[in-house]
Amino acid sequence: MSGNGDTRRPRPTRRSVVAAGGAVAGAALAGGSGLAWAAPASAADRRIRLAEDGRTRYRIYCGAGEDLTTRHAADELAHYLKAITSATFPVVQSDDPPDTAELLVVGRENPLVRRFGNIDPTGLGEDGFALRTRGRAALIAGANSRGTLYGVYWILDRLLGVRWLAADYTVIPHARTLDVSVARLNGEQVPRFAYRQMYAGDAADPAYRHHNLLNGNRGWDDDDIPAPLDTWSTYWPAHPFGGTWRTMVPDEELWSGGQILAMDDRTRQLAADNLVTTIRKRIADGLDPSSGFDQQDADWQPDPASKAFVDQHGGALSAAVVDLANDVVTRVRKKIPQARISTQAYWFSFAPPTGIRVDDAVVLTVAPIQADFADSLFADDNAEIGRQMLTWCGLANNIVVWDYLIDFASYIQPFPDYWAMADGIRAMADHPQIRGYFGEHAYNAVGSEFVHLRTWVLGRLLWDPHQDADKLIGEFLDGYYGPAATHVYRYMRLLRQSVEDTGVRLTIGVSPTSPYLNFDTMMAADDLMAQAESAVRDSADLRKHVQAVRLGVDYVILLRTSDFLRTARERGTDWDPDTRNRLDRLEEEIRAAGLTRISEGGGTPEDLLRQLRIATAPATPPATVAGLPPEDWADYQEPALRLYAPVTTILDDAGASNGYTVRMPGNRPDWGVQLPLDSLPTTGSWKVYVTVRAETGSAAPDAAAMVAGVYPPFGNERTIKVSEVADGEYHELELPGVYQYDVANPRYVWIAPPNSSAVQYVYVDRVFAVRA
């Protein structure tokens, strides 16, 4: 599971856009807003007039004993009401309420709250709130101060049309005369999901998260959060990065098979003792009594005792995980009765066990990282994953779903999960055991693909999953892209349709050469983005927003220039990639997006530009394909390869086909260079070749210079001997097997050094495929 990178919070430059009243009024009312522009009201739709012609008689009141968060809520209400109406709404903080009928009362710690009727805070949860009116006065009160804050933001957003579309971009309607429906100011609002978080660099700003009613703070550095905003859900047990099995069980004698000796009593007692220490420290610091206790982010070969227990519970490794968590939390709660911990159904522990339940003091994190994110987590290609998730709902009462919302190998690559992510949330909402949602996006970067759209839409759906996701997407597009919204929407639909047409599995590491990013799709996308940018050419802000989307299109086209040129030649199409201008434009798009990192593994914008210059460099064809027509072979140069950053370096190399090569040290065993075979042409059978050389030094001729193969299965490989590459020249070598494009059974080419100090370096020029 991802999430251990740099989480320093970016500092947005806040911008507000004041929209024309009539235009925003129409949009707001279409979404069910209670906002009106001095319209006459019937008795059945009585309204409170908050401002008239830029003046108001209203004051905002909160009790003197309210905390910083509630006081901030009152100040925010005053600030945005003035931005909407131009009227000043004075904030009064006192034990004695103002002597006026025109009051907006914020919070519960004041002498007026009882006048508004009965409010049962037990039914509001952590974040819910009650709205009440009495005469011309209105009350906004949560069960706690964060609920009150969310009540203010809900009114400003849902009723008055303020839209916090990005941390640096807020749309504020303007209405000097402002009426609000009394009916909409009476009732309760309680979010469907108790825990709601979007884990993305662009969503790190605490004000932006709270504006969109996202209450999760896992993984972020708390040091610089303003005190009024430092209020977060405690539902999901805290996970200071260190709340893992091995940090709680530091005795290496108790480690085994990539994890720990799960059934050993010494393991369980040591874990319980360290969790007690951790939780007691949290309590002393004024924090909630919880801690993560999660498996290592690795596989597990269980020890005999763990394996025996697993075999008694359906053969699922999760059986030992659950039993360990249940036992440990029981021991901890003997000393700290309110203690809670978390554990995971993830990778090896995802399949549920039989004959065992999860203790209610354990929050289970269900993380379907293996899913096809083109579909709902409960349907179509994910039917089996959905079945397993529903089985977990029968075994645990407290579940947080850890969802995945981006291609972690390329943060700017188009990842059309836009409707599927919403379908998944809607399905989760039908199961009360799923009480939290954590959407992992580009957590360690700014400028990733459609991050603001996902944050805004998910924020609304996690509060109320039964909203129309397509309408929400349209509303965001209208606000964030203006006149370009229609073109951006058509672009999103184009990508979604291409995934459906090609049958691609949208995984968290799908290749940029995947068929859904094919020539026809990308040419249509290029045209739509040109139209979108033209539509907003007179607005610097909106143009930047469009450029951030166009960045992904130009990235794919530049990366696949040679591939697309071959397709154009095959069709007799005259296509000019316009490489120089496209590269220049991409640099501007990088600045517009504010891109800081290109993948989870790293890489700067400068690295990206170099990668794309490499991709557009002409390459000499392999000798093996001499005389073959272009449609009978396919070339995959460095940018198309999946490179494991700790062992790979791209270097200039005059002897390589395009002037560049990938180098790996010989003393490593890693599969450092890979090519997913969903990159193959979609028709025909193909043989796969690698073009490689090595610096073999004094290594024996029969020793391994490198190993290359296609996985799965293990063992489907070729050991390339020193004698085959000892001359220092590049050699084209065939790998075993014949392959077809097959998204249902994904495979990939891999190349690894020999793990020998006798071989200094291994070099990979290209991977190529030839029609069999």
N, C-alpha and C positions, 0 to 999 in steps of 0.2 A: 504494500500500500504506500502510495506516495505521500509526501508531506514533510520531508526533513530538510528542506532547502532554506535559503535566506528569506525570512519573513519580515524584513524591515519594511515599515509601512511607507508607501509613496505619499508625497504631499501634493494633493491636487490644488490647482489654482481654481477657486470656485467662480463659476459664472452663472448668472441668472438671465434668462431671456423673458422679457415681459411680452406676452402675446396679446394680440388685439382681442378685446372682450368678445365680440360676436363670434369669431372663428372658434375660440376655445370653448365658448358656451355651448355651441352645437356639438362639439366633440365630447364635452363632459356630460351633457344631458343624454347623449346616445349611450353612454356607459352607465346610466342610472344615477347620475349626480343629482343632488338636491339644489344645485346652484341655479340662481335665476337672476336675470338682469332687470330688476324692478318690474317684473311681470305681475299683473294683477292675480291674486290668489283667491280660490274658492274656499268656502268654509271647510271642505273636506281636505284641502291642502293648505292649511294655515301656515304662514311663514313668519319668521322673525327677521326684521330688517336690521342688519348689523351696521350698515353705513348708508348714508344718503348724500350724494353729490360730494364725496370726498370728506365727509365729516361723520363723526359717530358720537353717541351718548354712552356707548358701552365702556365698561372697565373689565379688566381681567383680574380675578381675585383668587389668591391661594393663602392658606393659613400660615402664620408665622412659624409654626413647627414643621412645615414641610421640608423635605430634604432637598439636596442640590438638584436631583433629577427632576422633581416636580417643579421646582422654581424655573429650571431650564425649559420645561414644557410650557410654562406660562409665558416666558420670554419669547419662545419660538412662535407661539400663537400670535403674540403681539406683532412680532417682526413680519410674519407672512401676511397677516391681515392688513398691515400697513402697505406692504408691497402690492397687494391686490387692489386695495381701495384708495390708497393715498391718505387714509385717515389714521390718526394716532390713537391707539388703544392703550391707555395707561395700565400698568401692572401694579396691583396693590398687594403687598405681603404683610399681613397683620392679623392679630387675634380678633380685631374688630372689623367686620365687613363694611364696605362702603354703603351709605344710606341711599341706595338707588335701585330701581327695578331692573335696570339694564346691566346685567352682570353675566360674565362667563366665568363660572367657578371651576377651578382646576384642582383636582385632588380631593382626598377624603378627610384630611386633618384640618377641619374648619367647622365653625358653629352652624353653617348653613346646610350642611350635607343632609341632615335629617328632613329638611323641608321638601326635599325632592322625592320622598317616598323610600320604600325599602330597597336596599341594595345588598344582595347576598354575595360577599366577596369569595366565598368558597366555590362558587360555580364559575368563577372567572379565570381560574388557573393563574399561571405566572404572568401572562401577558394580556389577558382579556380586560375589557373595560365596560362600564355602563355609561349610557348617555341618558340624561333626563332633562326635561324642561318644566318650568313652573312659571306661569305668566310669561314675561319677556326674558326671564333668566334661563340659563342652560348650565348643566353640570357635566363635566368630563371627569370620571373617576375610575381608576383601576384598582384591582386588589392590592397592588403595590405601585411604587412610583414608576416603574418601567411600563406597567399597564396604562398608567395615566399618560405618560409620554406617547405611547402608541395610540391612545385615544385622540390626542391632539393631532398627531400625524395622519391618522385615518380620516379625520374631519377635513384637514387641509387638502389631502389627496383625493379621497373618494367623493367628498361633497363639494369642495371648493376648487378642484382642478389643478392644484400644484402637482407637478410631476418632477420627481428627482430621478432623472433618467441616467445620470452618471454623477460621479463625485464632483465633477467640474462643470456640470451642465444641468441646470434646473429650468423648467418652463413654468412661468407664473402667469396666470390669466390676469386681466386688468378689468375691474368693474368698480367705478366710483360709488355706485349704488348697488348694494348687495343684500339679497334676501336668501334665507336658508329655510328649507322645509322643516317644520316642527316634527313631522312624522319620522324623518331621518335622524332627528336628534333625540329620539327615544328608543331604547332597546339596549341589548347587550351584543358585544362582538367578542367571540372567543376563537382563537386560531385552531384549525384542525390539528396541526402538528405542534407539539410542545417545544421542539428544538428545530431551528431553521437556520442553516448557514450556507452561504456561497463562499467557497474557499478559493479566492482569486486575488491576484495582486491588485487588479483594478477595483476590487470590492473590499479592500483593506481599510479604507477610511471609515472610522467608527460612526461618524455622523451620517454618511451615505447608507451604511447598513441599517442604522436605526430608522432613518427616514423611510426605508423600504421594509420595516418591521422584521428585519432579520436579526435574531437574538443570539446567534452562536458566535463564539470567540475562540474556538479551539485552534491551536497552532499559531496564533498571533502573539506578538510581543506586547505585553500590557503596559510597558513603562511610560509611553507617551500618550495614553488615552486621557482626554480631559475628564476630570472627576465627575461632572454631571452625566457623562456618557459611559462611564465605566460600570455598566450594569448589564449583566449577561445571564443567560439561562444556565442553571446548574443541573439540568436534567441529565445530560450526558456526562458521566464521570470525567473529572479533569484528567488531562493527559499531557502533563509536562513531558516533553520528549525524553523519555527515560522510564515511562510507566510500562515497561515490557517485562516479559518473563525473566530475561537474563539480568536486567538491572535489579529486579526484586529478588533474584536468586543468583547472587554474584559468585557463589562457590562453583568453580569450573568442574569439580568432581561430579556435580549434579547436572552438568550439561551433556546432551547426547543427541546425535542424529540431526543436528542443526537447530535443535530446540532445547528442552530440558527433560529430566526424568520425571514425567508428569505424575506418576503414581507413587513415587517415593515419599514417605512421610517426612523425611528431612527436607525435601524440596518444599512441601506444603507448609511446614512450620516456619522455615526461613522466609518464604514469601509472605506469610501472614505477619511475622514479626516486622519485616521491613515496610509492609503496607501500613501497619499500625503506626510506625514511626512517621511515615510520610503523611498520613492523614492527620495525625495529631499536630504536626507542624502546620498543616493547612488550617486547622481549626484555630491554632494560636495566632495565625496571620489573618484571622477573620474570614476565612474561606469555608466552603462547604466540605463536609466529610466524605470525600470521594477520591478515587484515583484509578487511572487506567491500570490494567493488568493483562496485557495483550501479548500474543505470540510474536516471535521474531518475524520480520518480513522475509521469510525464507521457507524452504521446503522442510519436511520432517520425515526422517526414517526412524520410526518409534522403536524404543527399547522393548525387550520381551514383555515386561509387565504392562506397559502401555498398550502394546499390540494385543495382548491377551484380553484386556478390558475392552478394547475396540471391537474385537471379534465377538464379544458377548452382546454388543449393541449395534448390530447391523453392519459391522465392518467399516463404519465411518470414523475417521480420525477425530472428528469433532466430539465423539463420546468422551474421550480422555480430556479434551479441552473443557467441556462443560463440567465434568466431574471435578476437575481441578479447581475451576472457578467457584463452584458451589461449596466445596470443602473449605477453600481458603477464605471466602467471605464469611462463612459460618464462624471460623476461628477469629476473624477480625472483629466481628460483631459481638463476640463475647466481651471484648474490651471497649469497643466503640459501637454501641447498639444501632446508631443511625448510619453506619458506614455503608458505602456502595462502591462497587467496582465495575469495570467493563471487561468484556472479552469479545472475541471475534469469530464470525463465520466467514472465512476468507481464505482463498486458495485451497490449501490442503484440508482446511476445516469447514469448507462451505457446505458440503453434503451433510444433512442433518442425521443424527443418530436415532436409534430406536430405544424405547424403554427408559428414557431419562429426560427430565425437564430442567429448564434453566431457573435457578433461584430468582425470586422477584427482586433481590438485592443486587442482581447482576444485570447490567444493561448490555444486551447483545448487539454488536455492530455487524450487520450483514452487508458484505461488500462484494457485489457480483462483477468483479473486474474482468471476468472472462466473457462477458455478455457481448451481444451484437447491439450496439447503441443506435442502430438505425431503427430498431423496434422497441416497443414498450418492454420493460423488464419482465412482463408477465405474459407475453403473447408472441405469436409467430416464431421467429428463429430462437426466441428465448423461452419457449414453452417449458422446457425442462428446468431452466433456472427459476422461472416463476413458480413451478410446482414445488421446488425445494424451498423457496422463500415462504410459500404458504405453509409448508410443513413446519418451518421454524415458527410461524405465527401460532401454531398449535402447541409449541413447546416452550415459548417464552412470552411474557407479558410486557416486556420493555425492550423494544427494538429501535435502533437507529439504522437507517439505510445509508450506506456510503456509496454515492453514485459518482459516475465519471462522465465528464462533459467536454472533453477536449482530446485532441491527438497529442499525447505527451512527447512524441518524437518531433512534432512541428507545431508550435503554438499558433502559427498563422495559416496553416493549411485548412481549407474548407472542411468542416465537420458537421454535416447536415443532420443533426439529431434534434432539430428545433421543435418539431412536433412530437417526436417520440419521447423526449424527456418529459413533456407535459402529460402524455398518455400514461407514463409510468407513475407519476405522482397521483394522477387520478385513480389508478388502480390501487396504489398503496393506501389511499384514503379510505378504502372500503374495509380495511383491516385495522381495528383499533389497537392491536398490539404494536403496530408501527407508529411510534410516537415522535420520531425525529428524522430529519433529513440533512445530510451533509453532501453538498455538491462540490466535488473537486474539479477545479478548472486549472488555469495556469497560476498556481499559488505563488510562484516565485518570480513572476514577471508581470510587466505592464504591457498593454498593447496587443493582447491575444484576440483571436477571432471571435467576434460577436459577444464579447464578454459582458458588455453592458446590457444587451438585449436579454441574455440568459439571466443575469442578476435580477433585472426588473420583472421579467415574466415569472420567474420562479418565486420571487418574493411575494407576488400576489397569489400564485397558486398554492403556496405552502400555507397561506392564511385561509384561503377558500379555494379548494381544489376543483370545485364544480363550475368555475368560470370557463368561458369559451376561450381556449388557448389561442385559436386563430385570431379572434378579435383582440386579445391582449397583444399579440405580436403586431397586428396592424396598428393598434394605438401607439405602441412604442415607436414603430417605424415612422408614423406621421409626426410624432414629436421630435424624434432624433435626426431624421433625414429630410423632413419637410417635403418639398416638391419632388425629391428623389425617391420617396417612400415606395411608390408603385414599382419602380425599376428594381429596388432592392428586394422587394417582396417576390417579384418574378424571378430574380436571381436565386433566392432561397428555394423556391418551388422547383426551379430547374435542377438544382443540386439534389434535392430530395428525389425527384423523378429519375435522375440518373442512377442513384443508388438502387432504386427499385428495379429499373430496367436491366442493370448489370448484375444484380444479385449479390453485390458486395457485402461482406460482413464489415460493419463499421466498428473496428476495434480501436483500442486506445493507442495503437501504433500502426495504423493503416498506412501503406506506402503511398507516397505522392505519385507513383506510377500506377496506382490502382485504376482499374477500368472505369470507375465512376468519374474520374477526372480525365476523361478521354478527349480527343480532338474536338468532336462536335460540341460536347458540353462546354469546354473551355472557350471555344470560339463564340458560342452564344453568350457565355458569361462575360467575355471581353466586351462584346457589343453592349450588353446591358449596363455594365459599369461605365462605359463611355457615355451612354445616355444619362445615367444617374449623375455623373460628375458635371455634365453640361447643364443639367436641370438646376444645380445649386451653385453655378459659377459666380453668382453675385453675393454669396454669403460665405465668408471665410470659415465660420464655425461649421456650417452644414457641409461645406466642401471637405473639411478635415474628416468629418465623420464618414463621408463616402469614401475618401481616400483610404481610410483604415480598413474598409471592406475590400476595396480594389487591390490592396496589398496582397491578399491571398490569391487573387486571380493572376496578377502579374508574376507572383512567386512560382505558381505551378507552370505557367506558360514558359517562363525563362528556364525553369528546371528541366522541362521536357521539350525544349526547342528542337533538338536533333530528332527526337521521337516524332514530334508533330510535323516536322519537315518531311520525314519519310512518309508519313500518312498522306500529306498533301501531294507528294510526288506520285504515290500509288494511285491517287484519285485524279491526277491531272489537274489539281487545284493550284492556282497561283496564290500562295500565301507568303506574306512577308512578316517575319516575327518582329521586325522593327527593334532589334535587340538594343542598339545604343540608346534610343529614346526611351525604351521600356525600362532599361536599367536606371537611367536618370530619373524617370518618374518614380520608380520603386524607392529610390533614396528619399524622395520627397514624401512618399507614402509612409515610410518608416518613421520619419519625423512627425507626420500627422498623427499616427497611431501612438506615438510615444514609446515604441517598442524598446524593451530593455534586454530581452533574452529570447532565444529562438526555440528552445526546447527545454524539457525538464533537466536533461543532462548538461545543459549549458549552451554557450555560443552567444556571441555578441552580434549586434547588427552588422558590424564590420565583417564578422565571420560569414554572415549570411550573404553579404554582397560578394565576398570572395567565392563562396560556394556557387553563386549564380554566374559569376564570370567564368568559373570552371565549366559549369554546365553548358554555357554557350560557346565554349572554345571548340573549334573544329577538331575532329578526331579521325585518324587514318583507320580504315576498316581492318579487321583482323585478317591475317593471311588465310585462315580457315574458310572464310566466306568468299574468297576470290571467285568471281564469275556468277555468284548467286544474285538473284533479284532482291531489292530491298525488303520485300515482304517475307523473305525466307530467313531473315535473321534480325535479331534485336540486340542493341548495345546498351549496357548499363554502366555509366561512368560514376565517379565518386559521389556526386550529389544524389544519385538514385540509390546508393548503398546505405544501409543502416550501420553506422559506425559506433563502436563502444569507445567513448571518449577517453577513458583512462589508459587505453593501450594504442590508440590510433592517432596518427598525425598525417595531414595532407601536405605534401611537399611538391615543389616544382621538380620536374624530372624531364629533361629533354628526350630521354629514351622512351618515355611513355607515349601512348597513342594520342593523347590530347595535351601533353606537356605537364601532366600532374599525376601523382601516385599516392597511395595510402601506405604508410610505413607502420610496422608493428615490431616491438622488440622480440628477439627470439626466445627470451627466457620467461615467456608468459604462456599459459595454456588457453587463454580466453578465445571464444569465438568472436573475435573483434570486428570482423567484416561480415555482414550478412546481406542477403537480398531476398525479400519475401517473393515467393513465386506467384503471388497474385499480380505481380508485375508482368508476367508473361502475356503475349497476345492471347486473345480469348478463344481462338480457334486453332486446331492442329495440335500435333505432338512435337516436343522440343527436346533436344539434347543441350546440356548446359556445359559451358567452358569457363575456365578462369585463366587470366593472363597474369603471370606472376614471375618474380625473380627473388633471389635471396643473396645476402652476404653470408657465406657459409664458413669462412675462416678455415680452421683446421678440422672441421667436422668430417667424420668418416664418410666415404661415398655412399654407403648403404644406410647411413643415419637419416632420420626424418628431417627435412628442411621445413616442412609445414604439413598440415593436414587440412583437407577440404572435403566437404560432403553436402548432402541434402538431408535435412531432418524434418519430420520423422521418416524412418525410424532411426534409432541409434545404430551405429555401425555401418550405415549407408554412406561410406566415405572412401577417400583415396589418400594414402600416405604418399606425399611427394618427396622423393628422396633427394639427398644432396646432389647426387650425380646428375639429376635431371635439370638442376638450376645452378650448378656450381660455376658456370661461365659468367655469371652476372648479367646475362641478357634476359629479356622477357620471353617466356614460353607460353604457348597456348595449350592448355591441358584439359582434357575432357573428364567430367565427373561421371560416376556411374549412374545409370538409369535414364529413362525417358519420361517426360513430364508434360502435363496439360494444365491449363488454367483451371483451377478448382477452388472456389471460395469455401466450399463445404468442408474441405480437408486441407487446411492451409499448411504449406511447407515453406522452407526457406533454405537457400544456399548459405553455407557458413565456411569461413576460412580462419584457421587458427595457427599461431606459431607453434613450434615443437616443444616448448617448455624446456629448452636446453640452452645453457650459456655458451655452448660451442657455436651456435648460430647467432650472429650479431643482430641482423635485421631481416625481416620478411617484407616484400613489397607486392602490393596488389594494384595492377593497372586498371583492370576492368573485369566485369563478368559479362558474358554474352551468350545468347541462345541461338541455336540453328535448328531450322525445321527438320524433323526426323524423317 
